[in-house]
C-alpha cells in the first residue's frame, strides 16, 4: 500500500510540471495612437512588424484597451485594472497567419511606468499579463512610448511594443506523459519483484 501511495505522490508532483512546457512567439508592433484617461488606455492603428521569425513593414495589426485606472495618474505612473482587450491580427504576409492570431484580455493589473531619460525625454512603459479568450494561451505585453520632453497628456504615437505569446506544445506534454507512464511501470515491476 505504501508503495502505491508513493508512486501516486511522485506522479502528482511531476504532472503539474508538464503544464509549463511551452514555446514562445515574439511580436513587435510600431506606430498607432495611444490614448488614455481615467477610464483606461487604448491603442489603435498599430502595425505588426515582427511575428516570430517573420519580419515586414506590415504583417497585421495590434489593438488593445485596458481596464480603468485604479491608482496613480497618467503623468507620474499608474495601475489599471485587469480586463479590457488585446487583439493581434495577421494579414497572411511572409508566413504570418491570416486573421486573429491572439484575442484575449489583461489577466492582472496593468502597470504604466514613466522613466526620465538622460536627454530629458519621458518614456512610459505599459506592461501586463494576458490570457486568451479560451484561457489556454498566456502572454506578456510590454509597450514603450516616448512623449518627448513633456509628460503624457492623453494621446501620443506609439514608439514600439513587444508581446510574447506562450503557446503550449501538446507533443511535449504527450511525450512527458508517456515517459511518466513508462517510469511508473518500471517502478511497479521492480517493486513487485522485491
Secondary structure, DSSP 8 states (H G I E B T S, - for coil): -HHHHHHHHHHHHHHHHHTT-EEEEEEEEE--EEEEETTEEEEEEEEEEEETTEEEEEEEEEEEE---EEEEETTTEEEE-SEEEEEEEEESGGG--EEEEEEEEE-S-EEEEEEE-TTS-EEEEEEEEEEETTS--EEEEEEEEE-TTS---SEEE--EEEEEEEEE-HHHHHHHHHHHHHHHHHHHHHHHH-
